[in-house]
Amino acid sequence: MKKAASKPVKRKRSSQPARSVISHPSERPIRIGIVGCGNVMDSAYMPLLEKFRHQGVVQIIGASHTSRDRCQSILDRWSIPRYFPDYQSLCRTPDIDLVLVLTSMNLHGAIALEALRAGKHVFVEKPMAVSLEEAGQLVAESRNSAGYLLSAPFVTLSPTFQIIRDRVHSGDIGKVCLARGRYGWAGPDWSEWFYKSGGGPIFDLAVYNITSLTGILGPVKRVMAMTGTAQSKRVVNGQEIDVEVEDNAQILLDFGEAVFATITSGFTMQKYRSPGLELYGTEGTLQMLGDDWGPEGYELWQNRVGAWQMYYDTDPQWRWTAGLPHLIDCIRKKEHPLVTPEHSYHVLEIMLAAQASGRTGRAQEIKSTFAMESKKTSHRESEAAHRVHDAKRE
């Protein structure tokens, strides 16, 4: 692990321009190259990019995939003009400003690093890498690169999350002593890599809750976990495969000063109806309804009120892909993204520590940290309360 990645860095926030960024005239479309033409690219990001392309905000230059035959139909469907046989050639192409890394997780680090070293802005799906060595290189490179590095997930950008964080930091439920996050489902049946080394529900699912809880409570000091493989066989694309990673996890986070959180996650959960996040304070309780990647509002109990208060989601149209429009906006305005590489690195260290703890039965100390977003204005002013538009009624 690089020493530089273990110390918090004061980064300029979105209200201040970057010192050294790619010169990009706001009137010219941001030129995009995509690495990975799988389900996430086709079903989630291309519909979003198509809207930006129609508005003249972006231009799709080309895409790279492991096989042209397997991605040609997607290139045709989205009118993507160029195919790159490898990610290196795409990253080094002069007429690309922003590289989207949408591959399997174990490839994220190498591709993102190649793009950063080529001076590109980089958008990488979660996690940013699957090893601390790769992640440390990314953080170090991001501090010197002309481009921005933005790694999923983007749960801290949702208006509901920001309001919950504001309430916690304002003392609306007193000191938070306990917290809980939950996210899981039955598991993917379309790609084997989810069940191979570098995959698994901690990287794919628990990453959301870890990002949310650290975004509210700050850096973690210590991690303990119970993990295991509850289903040793899975059916993927109609074929039975061996599961090579843990598919079931209970993770305990120690934030210091007797503040603890648990995260329940796995490819072992069929359905649930519980809140995505729960925060228990000395003066009240705050619960996010829905998942933190798709919030539906929150419930607030305050001892001084003596009743549950319900607040609808401030922006029902908010989506888990919100990091991409955020990055595009930052590039156009020459402002640093709010989601920092240091935070993503810290989350990765926690996930790796959870895996290690589950395998060894020992607590794992966390060495890295990150700077919390400084509070400038309250997001409470935009809170929806009862005045929320029903997306089903146009």
Phi, psi and chi 1 to 4 in degrees:
 res  aa     phi    psi   chi1   chi2   chi3   chi4
   1 MET       -  132.0 -177.1 -179.0   73.4      -
   2 LYS   -73.0  136.8  -71.0 -178.3  177.2  -71.8
   3 LYS   -60.2  -34.7 -176.3  178.0 -179.5 -179.3
   4 ALA   -61.5  -28.2      -      -      -      -
   5 ALA   -79.6  -11.0      -      -      -      -
   6 SER   -94.1   -1.2   66.0      -      -      -
   7 LYS  -115.9  141.8  -65.9 -177.6  178.4  179.8
   8 PRO   -67.0  145.3   25.3  -32.7      -      -
   9 VAL  -122.7  132.5  169.2      -      -      -
  10 LYS   -78.3  109.7  -68.4 -175.7  178.4  179.0
  11 ARG  -102.8  147.4  -76.4 -177.6  167.5  -91.8
  12 LYS   -68.8  138.8  -67.7 -169.4  174.4 -175.2
  13 ARG   -90.3 -179.0  -66.1  -59.9  175.4 -170.3
  14 SER   -65.1  -11.2   59.7      -      -      -
  15 SER   -85.8   -4.4   61.1      -      -      -
  16 GLN  -126.4  139.9  -64.2  177.9  -35.4      -
  17 PRO   -72.5  153.0   27.4  -34.3      -      -
  18 ALA   -75.0  153.4      -      -      -      -
  19 ARG   -76.3  -41.6  -70.0 -178.9  178.9  177.2
  20 SER  -135.7   98.8  176.4      -      -      -
  21 VAL  -132.7  166.5  -62.9      -      -      -
  22 ILE   -62.3  130.3  -62.1  171.2      -      -
  23 SER   -68.5  118.7  175.8      -      -      -
  24 HIS  -137.5  106.9 -177.6   82.0      -      -
  25 PRO   -62.5  132.2  -16.9   29.4      -      -
  26 SER   -62.2  -22.8   59.7      -      -      -
  27 GLU   -82.1  -13.5   65.9  -86.9    9.1      -
  28 ARG   -95.4  137.1  175.3  169.6   65.5   76.2
  29 PRO   -61.1  145.8  -21.3   31.7      -      -
  30 ILE   -75.8  124.6  -63.8  170.9      -      -
  31 ARG   -89.4  124.0  -59.4  166.6  -60.8 -179.2
  32 ILE  -117.0  138.1  -67.8  177.3      -      -
  33 GLY  -120.0  140.4      -      -      -      -
  34 ILE  -118.6  130.4  -56.6  168.7      -      -
  35 VAL  -109.9  113.6 -175.8      -      -      -
  36 GLY   106.4  111.1      -      -      -      -
  37 CYS  -114.7   47.3  -59.7      -      -      -
  38 GLY   -92.9 -157.0      -      -      -      -
  39 ASN   -63.1  -41.3  179.6   63.2      -      -
  40 VAL   -64.7  -42.1  170.0      -      -      -
  41 MET   -64.7  -48.5  175.4  -95.3 -154.4      -
  42 ASP   -70.3  -43.2 -172.7   33.9      -      -
  43 SER   -94.0  -25.2   63.7      -      -      -
  44 ALA  -109.0  -52.3      -      -      -      -
  45 TYR   -88.2  -33.4  -75.6  108.7      -      -
  46 MET   -66.9  -39.5  -81.6  -47.9  -56.5      -
  47 PRO   -59.4  -35.4  -26.6   36.1      -      -
  48 LEU   -69.6  -46.2 -176.9   58.8      -      -
  49 LEU   -65.0  -32.2  -75.2  171.4      -      -
  50 GLU   -62.6  -37.3 -171.8   65.7   14.0      -
  51 LYS   -65.7  -43.1  -66.6  179.7 -179.1  179.0
  52 PHE   -66.1  -36.6  -77.7  121.5      -      -
  53 ARG   -66.3  -40.5 -179.3  159.2   60.4  177.7
  54 HIS   -62.9  -32.9  179.5   71.5      -      -
  55 GLN   -81.8   -6.0  -63.3  166.6   -3.2      -
  56 GLY    80.9   14.3      -      -      -      -
  57 VAL   -82.8  -36.0  174.3      -      -      -
  58 VAL  -128.8  161.6  -55.8      -      -      -
  59 GLN  -132.1  125.0  177.7 -175.7   -0.5      -
  60 ILE   -86.1  111.9  -48.9  -62.0      -      -
  61 ILE   -81.6  -44.3  -60.2  -61.3      -      -
  62 GLY   179.2 -179.8      -      -      -      -
  63 ALA  -144.3  156.7      -      -      -      -
  64 SER  -125.5  143.2  173.3      -      -      -
  65 HIS  -150.7  164.9 -163.9   65.4      -      -
  66 THR   -67.4  -23.6   52.0      -      -      -
  67 SER  -146.1  125.8  166.3      -      -      -
  68 ARG   -65.9  -37.4 -179.0  162.9 -169.4  162.0
  69 ASP   -59.9  -38.5  -69.0  -19.9      -      -
  70 ARG   -77.0  -16.5  -69.3 -154.2  -59.0  -92.5
  71 CYS  -116.5   -1.9   74.2      -      -      -
  72 GLN   -59.9  -38.9 -171.6   61.0   53.4      -
  73 SER   -63.5  -34.6   61.0      -      -      -
  74 ILE   -71.9  -40.4  -66.3  175.6      -      -
  75 LEU   -60.5  -41.6  -60.7  179.1      -      -
  76 ASP   -68.1  -42.4  -66.2  -20.3      -      -
  77 ARG   -61.9  -37.5  175.7  160.2   55.5 -106.8
  78 TRP  -103.5   11.9  -64.0  106.9      -      -
  79 SER    52.4   48.6  -59.6      -      -      -
  80 ILE   -89.6  115.5  -62.0  175.0      -      -
  81 PRO   -70.9  -32.8   25.3  -32.8      -      -
  82 ARG  -122.6  143.5  -66.2  174.3   62.1 -177.4
  83 TYR  -112.5  130.4  171.3   78.0      -      -
  84 PHE  -105.4  128.3  -68.1   84.2      -      -
  85 PRO   -68.5  -19.2   24.5  -33.4      -      -
  86 ASP  -151.4  159.4   54.0   70.1      -      -
  87 TYR   -70.4  -26.1   70.9   82.3      -      -
  88 GLN   -61.8  -45.8  -68.1   91.4  -18.9      -
  89 SER   -66.2  -35.2   57.9      -      -      -
  90 LEU   -66.0  -46.5 -178.5  145.9      -      -
  91 CYS   -63.3  -30.0  -68.2      -      -      -
  92 ARG   -92.0    1.7  -64.2  167.6 -172.6  169.5
  93 THR   -72.2  124.6  -62.4      -      -      -
  94 PRO   -63.0  -28.8  -20.8   32.6      -      -
  95 ASP   -92.5   27.4   56.7  -10.6      -      -
  96 ILE  -119.7  128.8  -72.4  178.1      -      -
  97 ASP   -96.4  -36.3  -54.5  -51.0      -      -
  98 LEU  -132.2  129.1  168.0   60.5      -      -
  99 VAL  -108.0  126.7  175.1      -      -      -
 100 LEU   -99.6  123.9  -88.3   59.0      -      -
 101 VAL  -104.3  105.3 -176.7      -      -      -
 102 LEU  -126.3   37.0  -52.8  176.9      -      -
 103 THR   -92.8 -173.5   63.8      -      -      -
 104 SER   -62.9  154.4   57.3      -      -      -
 105 MET   -60.6  -38.1  -60.7  178.0 -163.2      -
 106 ASN   -67.4  -10.7   60.9  -33.5      -      -
 107 LEU  -100.1   -9.4  -61.0  175.5      -      -
 108 HIS   -56.2  -49.6  -73.1 -179.0      -      -
 109 GLY   -61.2  -48.0      -      -      -      -
 110 ALA   -64.4  -41.6      -      -      -      -
 111 ILE   -69.8  -45.3  -59.9  170.0      -      -
 112 ALA   -61.1  -39.4      -      -      -      -
 113 LEU   -66.0  -41.6 -173.3   60.2      -      -
 114 GLU   -59.6  -43.6 -179.4   78.4   23.2      -
 115 ALA   -67.9  -42.2      -      -      -      -
 116 LEU   -61.7  -43.6  -87.0  180.0      -      -
 117 ARG   -66.3  -22.5  -73.4  175.6  172.9  169.4
 118 ALA   -85.8    2.7      -      -      -      -
 119 GLY    82.8   16.1      -      -      -      -
 120 LYS   -89.2  156.1  -48.4  -60.7 -175.4 -175.0
 121 HIS   -72.7  145.8  -62.1  -66.8      -      -
 122 VAL  -131.0  128.8 -179.5      -      -      -
 123 PHE  -115.6  118.6  176.5   96.4      -      -
 124 VAL  -126.5  130.8   56.1      -      -      -
 125 GLU   -66.3  164.0 -106.2  -59.6  -28.0      -
 126 LYS   -77.1  149.4   43.6   80.0 -179.0  170.6
 127 PRO   -80.2  168.6   32.6  -35.5      -      -
 128 MET   -63.7  -27.7   67.6 -168.6  -53.9      -
 129 ALA  -164.0  174.1      -      -      -      -
 130 VAL  -114.4    6.9  -63.9      -      -      -
 131 SER  -137.9  150.7   74.0      -      -      -
 132 LEU   -67.9  -30.0  -75.6 -176.0      -      -
 133 GLU   -62.5  -49.1 -179.5 -179.5    1.0      -
 134 GLU   -63.9  -44.0  -80.9 -171.4  -36.1      -
 135 ALA   -63.3  -38.8      -      -      -      -
 136 GLY   -62.5  -38.9      -      -      -      -
 137 GLN   -63.6  -39.7  -69.4  176.7  -43.1      -
 138 LEU   -64.2  -45.8  -74.9  173.9      -      -
 139 VAL   -61.5  -45.7  173.1      -      -      -
 140 ALA   -62.8  -44.1      -      -      -      -
 141 GLU   -66.2  -36.0 -166.9   67.9   36.8      -
 142 SER   -64.8  -25.0   71.3      -      -      -
 143 ARG   -77.0  -17.7  -66.7  169.1 -179.5  168.7
 144 ASN  -115.5  -17.1  -60.3  -47.5      -      -
 145 SER   -72.0  152.9  174.1      -      -      -
 146 ALA   -71.9  -19.9      -      -      -      -
 147 GLY   -98.5  161.3      -      -      -      -
 148 TYR   -86.6  150.2  -62.6  137.9      -      -
 149 LEU  -117.2  121.0  171.3   62.9      -      -
 150 LEU  -128.4  121.6 -175.4   65.9      -      -
 151 SER  -115.5  137.6  174.3      -      -      -
 152 ALA   -68.9  162.1      -      -      -      -
 153 PRO   -85.9  168.6   31.6  -35.1      -      -
 154 PHE  -117.4   29.3  -49.8  111.0      -      -
 155 VAL   -58.6  -28.5  -73.1      -      -      -
 156 THR   -73.2   -7.4   57.8      -      -      -
 157 LEU   -90.5  -13.4  -63.5  178.5      -      -
 158 SER   -70.2  140.5   85.8      -      -      -
 159 PRO   -56.6  -38.2  -26.4   36.0      -      -
 160 THR   -65.1  -43.4  -67.7      -      -      -
 161 PHE   -59.7  -45.4  171.9   88.5      -      -
 162 GLN   -64.5  -36.2  -68.4  171.9  -17.9      -
 163 ILE   -69.0  -42.1  -70.1  168.7      -      -
 164 ILE   -60.4  -45.1  -71.5  173.6      -      -
 165 ARG   -61.3  -41.9 -178.6  176.7   56.9 -168.3
 166 ASP   -59.6  -43.7  -76.8   -4.2      -      -
 167 ARG   -64.3  -42.8  -79.6 -166.9  173.4  -85.2
 168 VAL   -62.9  -47.2  169.4      -      -      -
 169 HIS   -71.1  -20.6  -68.8 -178.7      -      -
 170 SER   -85.5   -3.9  -63.5      -      -      -
 171 GLY    83.1   20.4      -      -      -      -
 172 ASP   -65.5  -22.3  -74.9    6.4      -      -
 173 ILE  -122.2   20.6   59.5  170.9      -      -
 174 GLY    73.7 -156.4      -      -      -      -
 175 LYS   -77.2  126.7  174.7 -168.4  173.2 -177.2
 176 VAL   -72.4  126.3  174.2      -      -      -
 177 CYS  -108.5  -37.0  -57.8      -      -      -
 178 LEU  -134.2  151.0  -69.4  171.4      -      -
 179 ALA  -148.5  158.8      -      -      -      -
 180 ARG  -143.7  140.0 -174.5 -169.1   65.5   82.1
 181 GLY  -124.7  149.7      -      -      -      -
 182 ARG  -145.3  126.7  179.0  -92.0  -53.3  126.3
 183 TYR  -159.5  124.4  179.6   36.5      -      -
 184 GLY  -167.1  171.1      -      -      -      -
 185 TRP  -161.5 -172.0   72.5  -61.9      -      -
 186 ALA   -72.9  -17.9      -      -      -      -
 187 GLY   108.4  151.4      -      -      -      -
 188 PRO   -69.8  150.4   -9.7   24.0      -      -
 189 ASP  -126.9   19.8   59.9    2.7      -      -
 190 TRP  -117.4  -14.7   59.8   85.0      -      -
 191 SER  -142.5  131.0  -68.3      -      -      -
 192 GLU   -69.1  -27.0  -70.1 -172.0   22.6      -
 193 TRP   -64.5  -18.4   61.2  -98.6      -      -
 194 PHE   -61.4  -25.4  -75.6  100.2      -      -
 195 TYR  -110.0   12.2  -56.8  102.8      -      -
 196 LYS  -109.0  173.9  -55.5  -66.9 -175.9 -178.0
 197 SER   -56.2  132.5  177.3      -      -      -
 198 GLY    92.5   -2.5      -      -      -      -
 199 GLY  -114.3 -151.9      -      -      -      -
 200 GLY   100.4  162.6      -      -      -      -
 201 PRO   -71.0  -21.9   26.3  -35.1      -      -
 202 ILE   -67.2  -46.9  -66.8  179.0      -      -
 203 PHE   -68.8  -36.5  -77.5  161.3      -      -
 204 ASP   -87.2  -33.0 -168.4   43.4      -      -
 205 LEU  -121.5  -53.9  -52.8  178.5      -      -
 206 ALA   -60.3  -23.4      -      -      -      -
 207 VAL   -54.0  -33.3   61.7      -      -      -
 208 TYR   -65.9  -51.9  -68.9   96.4      -      -
 209 ASN   -63.8  -39.3  -68.2  165.0      -      -
 210 ILE   -63.2  -42.1  -64.5  170.9      -      -
 211 THR   -63.9  -43.0  -58.8      -      -      -
 212 SER   -63.8  -49.5  -68.1      -      -      -
 213 LEU   -67.4  -39.2  -69.9  172.7      -      -
 214 THR   -70.4  -30.3   52.9      -      -      -
 215 GLY   -66.2  -23.8      -      -      -      -
 216 ILE   -97.1  -47.7  -65.0  171.4      -      -
 217 LEU   -96.9  -12.8  -58.7  176.6      -      -
 218 GLY    97.4 -170.2      -      -      -      -
 219 PRO   -64.9  149.0  -21.3   33.6      -      -
 220 VAL   -91.3  143.6  167.3      -      -      -
 221 LYS   -96.2  -35.9  -52.4  -65.8 -174.8 -176.3
 222 ARG  -152.6  149.0 -171.2  169.3   54.2  129.1
 223 VAL  -132.2  137.1  174.1      -      -      -
 224 MET  -131.4  152.1  -65.0 -175.1   70.3      -
 225 ALA  -156.2  153.1      -      -      -      -
 226 MET  -115.3  121.4  -70.7 -173.5  178.3      -
 227 THR  -134.1  158.5   65.4      -      -      -
 228 GLY  -174.9  173.0      -      -      -      -
 229 THR  -104.7  102.6  -55.4      -      -      -
 230 ALA   -79.8  -29.5      -      -      -      -
 231 GLN  -125.9  103.7  -63.6  175.0 -115.9      -
 232 SER   -75.5  -16.2   61.3      -      -      -
 233 LYS  -123.5  141.6  -57.1  -75.3 -174.3 -179.7
 234 ARG  -135.7  156.2  -65.3  -84.4 -179.4  161.3
 235 VAL  -106.4  117.5  175.5      -      -      -
 236 VAL  -125.0  125.0  177.1      -      -      -
 237 ASN    51.6   39.5  -68.4  -36.1      -      -
 238 GLY    80.3   -0.1      -      -      -      -
 239 GLN  -116.9  138.7  -59.6  -67.0  -39.5      -
 240 GLU   -78.3  132.4 -172.5  176.3   74.8      -
 241 ILE  -127.7  161.2   65.6  167.1      -      -
 242 ASP   -85.2  135.8  -67.2  -35.9      -      -
 243 VAL   -87.1  122.8  176.7      -      -      -
 244 GLU  -104.3   -3.2  -60.9  176.7    3.4      -
 245 VAL  -128.8  168.3  -65.8      -      -      -
 246 GLU   -64.1  138.3  -59.5   90.9  -19.6      -
 247 ASP  -118.1    9.8   66.3   -4.9      -      -
 248 ASN  -147.9  131.2 -153.8   28.3      -      -
 249 ALA  -151.2  140.0      -      -      -      -
 250 GLN  -122.6  120.7  -69.6  -81.2    9.5      -
 251 ILE  -118.8  134.4  -56.8  169.8      -      -
 252 LEU  -113.5  126.5  176.1   61.9      -      -
 253 LEU  -111.0  133.5  -52.9  179.1      -      -
 254 ASP  -111.5  113.4  179.1   -2.0      -      -
 255 PHE   -92.2   -0.3  -69.6   87.0      -      -
 256 GLY    88.9  161.3      -      -      -      -
 257 GLU    55.5   37.2  -61.5 -178.2   -3.7      -
 258 ALA    60.1   34.9      -      -      -      -
 259 VAL  -107.2  118.2  178.1      -      -      -
 260 PHE  -125.6  151.8  -52.7  122.7      -      -
 261 ALA  -140.8  148.7      -      -      -      -
 262 THR  -119.2  148.0   56.9      -      -      -
 263 ILE  -128.6  125.2  -67.6  173.3      -      -
 264 THR  -104.7  122.1  -60.0      -      -      -
 265 SER  -153.8  151.8 -173.8      -      -      -
 266 GLY   168.3  162.6      -      -      -      -
 267 PHE   -85.5   41.2  -67.4  144.0      -      -
 268 THR  -133.0   11.5   50.4      -      -      -
 269 MET  -114.6  117.7  -58.8  169.7   66.9      -
 270 GLN   -78.9  -52.1  -51.6  -51.8  -50.7      -
 271 LYS  -149.0  160.4  -66.9  -71.0 -177.5 -179.0
 272 TYR  -155.7  160.9   49.7   74.0      -      -
 273 ARG  -134.6   14.7  -63.1  179.7   65.6 -178.6
 274 SER   -87.7  162.2   57.2      -      -      -
 275 PRO   -61.2  149.9  -20.9   32.3      -      -
 276 GLY   -70.5  -37.6      -      -      -      -
 277 LEU  -133.7  143.2  -65.1  176.5      -      -
 278 GLU  -132.8  133.0  -61.1  174.4   16.3      -
 279 LEU  -126.7  121.3  -61.7  155.5      -      -
 280 TYR  -111.1  114.2  -62.2   97.7      -      -
 281 GLY  -110.9  174.8      -      -      -      -
 282 THR   -72.1  -15.8   54.9      -      -      -
 283 GLU  -123.1    3.9  -59.2  -65.2  -28.3      -
 284 GLY   172.1 -173.6      -      -      -      -
 285 THR  -136.0  141.7  -61.1      -      -      -
 286 LEU  -131.2  127.7 -144.5  163.9      -      -
 287 GLN  -126.8  125.5  -60.7 -175.6  151.0      -
 288 MET   -81.4  126.8  177.0 -175.1  -76.9      -
 289 LEU   -86.7  145.2  -55.8  178.0      -      -
 290 GLY    78.8 -165.1      -      -      -      -
 291 ASP   -93.6  157.5  -67.9  -61.4      -      -
 292 ASP   -70.2  -19.2   50.2    3.8      -      -
 293 TRP   -87.0   -7.2   56.1  -93.9      -      -
 294 GLY  -150.9   65.0      -      -      -      -
 295 PRO   -65.7  150.3   22.9  -31.8      -      -
 296 GLU  -121.9   23.3  -61.4  171.9    4.7      -
 297 GLY   108.1 -163.4      -      -      -      -
 298 TYR  -154.7  162.0   67.2   93.5      -      -
 299 GLU  -116.0  140.6  -68.0  176.9  -31.7      -
 300 LEU  -128.6  126.2  171.7   67.2      -      -
 301 TRP  -111.7  128.3  170.5  -85.7      -      -
 302 GLN  -125.3  130.6  -67.6  173.8  -62.2      -
 303 ASN   -56.1  -38.6  -66.7  -14.3      -      -
 304 ARG   -68.7  -21.7   62.0 -179.6  176.3   80.3
 305 VAL   -91.4  -41.5  175.3      -      -      -
 306 GLY    77.4   24.7      -      -      -      -
 307 ALA  -157.8  154.5      -      -      -      -
 308 TRP   -76.2  136.1  -77.5  100.7      -      -
 309 GLN  -114.8  130.3  -56.0  162.8   65.3      -
 310 MET  -109.1  134.6  166.4  115.8 -179.3      -
 311 TYR  -127.4  125.7  -67.2   84.4      -      -
 312 TYR   -71.1  163.2  -66.9  105.1      -      -
 313 ASP   -63.1  129.6 -172.2   17.2      -      -
 314 THR   -65.3  -35.8  -61.3      -      -      -
 315 ASP  -132.7   89.9 -177.9    6.1      -      -
 316 PRO   -63.0  -16.9  -21.0   32.6      -      -
 317 GLN   -86.0   -5.8  -53.0  -55.1  -46.8      -
 318 TRP   -64.3  138.1 -171.4   87.5      -      -
 319 ARG  -127.6  158.6  -65.2  -66.6  178.8  -94.0
 320 TRP   -66.7  -12.2   56.6  -90.6      -      -
 321 THR   -86.3    9.8   52.7      -      -      -
 322 ALA   -62.3  -16.9      -      -      -      -
 323 GLY   -63.8  -30.6      -      -      -      -
 324 LEU   -68.8  -51.9 -177.2   53.3      -      -
 325 PRO   -61.4  -31.9   13.1  -25.4      -      -
 326 HIS   -62.7  -45.2  175.8   62.3      -      -
 327 LEU   -66.5  -42.0  178.7   56.4      -      -
 328 ILE   -59.1  -42.7  -71.1  171.7      -      -
 329 ASP   -63.9  -41.1 -172.0   53.1      -      -
 330 CYS   -65.1  -39.5  -72.0      -      -      -
 331 ILE   -63.3  -43.8  -67.6  171.1      -      -
 332 ARG   -66.3  -34.8  -69.1  168.1   63.7   87.0
 333 LYS   -94.1   -4.8  -65.4  178.4  178.8  178.1
 334 LYS    58.6   47.5  -61.6 -178.5  175.6   63.4
 335 GLU  -124.3  140.9  -62.2  172.2   -4.6      -
 336 HIS   -66.4  138.9  -81.8  -65.5      -      -
 337 PRO   -61.9  154.4  -21.9   33.4      -      -
 338 LEU   -77.2  -26.2  -67.9  176.3      -      -
 339 VAL   -87.8  115.6 -179.8      -      -      -
 340 THR   -97.0  151.6   68.0      -      -      -
 341 PRO   -59.0  -33.8  -25.6   35.5      -      -
 342 GLU   -63.6  -39.1  -70.9   81.2    8.0      -
 343 HIS   -66.3  -43.3 -170.2 -177.6      -      -
 344 SER   -62.8  -38.4  -61.1      -      -      -
 345 TYR   -62.6  -45.8  179.1   96.8      -      -
 346 HIS   -60.3  -42.2 -175.2   71.6      -      -
 347 VAL   -63.0  -41.7  168.9      -      -      -
 348 LEU   -62.3  -42.9  175.7   62.7      -      -
 349 GLU   -61.0  -38.5 -173.9  179.4    2.3      -
 350 ILE   -63.4  -43.9  -67.6  169.5      -      -
 351 MET   -64.6  -43.1  -66.8 -169.6  -67.9      -
 352 LEU   -65.1  -36.4  -69.2  169.8      -      -
 353 ALA   -66.5  -37.2      -      -      -      -
 354 ALA   -64.1  -42.4      -      -      -      -
 355 GLN   -61.5  -45.4  -68.3  176.8  -20.0      -
 356 ALA   -64.1  -41.7      -      -      -      -
 357 SER   -65.2  -40.8  177.4      -      -      -
 358 GLY   -63.0  -32.4      -      -      -      -
 359 ARG   -84.8  -29.7  -65.9  165.5 -172.8  170.9
 360 THR  -103.9  -20.6   65.0      -      -      -
 361 GLY    77.8   13.2      -      -      -      -
 362 ARG  -116.2  149.1  -62.9 -170.5 -179.4   96.4
 363 ALA   -67.3  147.0      -      -      -      -
 364 GLN  -118.8  127.3  -55.0  -70.1  -49.3      -
 365 GLU   -78.4  141.1  -59.8  -66.6  -32.6      -
 366 ILE  -102.0  125.1  -59.7  -61.1      -      -
 367 LYS   -93.2  -29.2  -61.6  177.6 -178.6  178.3
 368 SER   -84.3  168.3   67.1      -      -      -
 369 THR  -151.1 -178.0 -173.7      -      -      -
 370 PHE  -158.2  159.7   67.1   96.7      -      -
 371 ALA   -86.7  126.9      -      -      -      -
 372 MET   -68.1  149.2  -66.8  -76.6  -74.4      -
 373 GLU   -62.5  128.3 -179.1 -177.4  -12.1      -
 374 SER   -72.0  140.5   58.8      -      -      -
 375 LYS   -86.5  118.8 -178.0  177.3  179.2 -179.4
 376 LYS  -106.8  -54.3  -66.0 -176.1  174.8   64.8
 377 THR  -131.8  153.9   58.0      -      -      -
 378 SER   -82.3  137.7  172.6      -      -      -
 379 HIS   -83.1   -4.3  -62.1  -80.7      -      -
 380 ARG   -62.9  -24.5  -65.6  -85.0  -51.6  -80.1
 381 GLU   -62.9  -26.3  -62.7  173.8   -2.2      -
 382 SER   -97.8    9.8   61.9      -      -      -
 383 GLU   -62.4  137.5 -168.6  160.2   39.2      -
 384 ALA   -76.7  -39.4      -      -      -      -
 385 ALA    52.6 -125.0      -      -      -      -
 386 HIS   -89.7  -12.5   67.9  -73.6      -      -
 387 ARG   -91.1   77.3  -65.4 -175.6   58.5   80.2
 388 VAL  -126.9  136.0   59.1      -      -      -
 389 HIS   -76.1  133.1  174.8   62.1      -      -
 390 ASP   -81.9  115.9 -174.7  -11.6      -      -
 391 ALA   -63.7  -18.6      -      -      -      -
 392 LYS   -82.9   -8.9  -61.9  177.5 -176.9  177.0
 393 ARG  -116.5  105.4  -66.3  170.0   54.4 -165.2
 394 GLU   -99.5      -  -63.4  -65.9  -18.6      -
